[in-house]
Amino acid sequence: MILETYTKGLQTLIAEEEIKTRCEILGKEITEHYKGKDLVVIGFLKGVFPFFADLVRHIGLPIRCDFIGVSSYGSRTATSGVVRLTSDITQPVNNCEILIVEDIVDTGLTMKYLLDTMKMKGAASVEICSLLSKPSRRKVPVTIHFPGFEVDDHFVVGYGMDWGERLRNLRYIGYYPEGPPELE
Ligand code: 5GP
């Protein structure tokens, strides 16, 4: 099995250097915003893992890190909004400030579920940092307090985001102008 089977026709949308610079800027903004507060940064699995690791290393505060996982039903390239919690955070967050970190907000349905879940746990505040956002696809309004990049209605892969569970390990973000290759 070779990488090129999956990267055939893939165009770079956001290069490695652009991602690095944006992580630095977001990390500084988050540090400034949460100075003196008890911040828990919660990553949304699985797609967030490279962004999460790069971002938190630019936050100059004694944050706690945790992760949440959900499964959602739908096609390979879109979520249905029917979301189920598959792995929960491991520590109490009542009266804490929560920052949910996500790879991409598409329809916003997953994020709405995560926001509601965190509010039910008694957080003092819940804000969102998302590397990517596709505003033209939104079904429910979502305020992204710390946005990375806005992208058009493309199915994107790389830097955590998958095509059939592959390509999460790419260092850049790409899209397929002719559509993604067939998966067996
Ligand atoms: P939403 O609930 O906002 O529609 O979808 C959020 C989740 O769908 C993201 O966390 C991501 O896992 C997945 N997703 C949405 N758009 C894309 C995309 O363009 N590429 C990939 N690989 N996953 C996406």
Residues whose N, C-alpha, C, O or C-beta is under 5 A from the ligand:
A	BS01	5GP	G47 T79 I104 V105 D106 T107 G108 L109 T110 M111 H154 F155 V156 V157 M161 D162
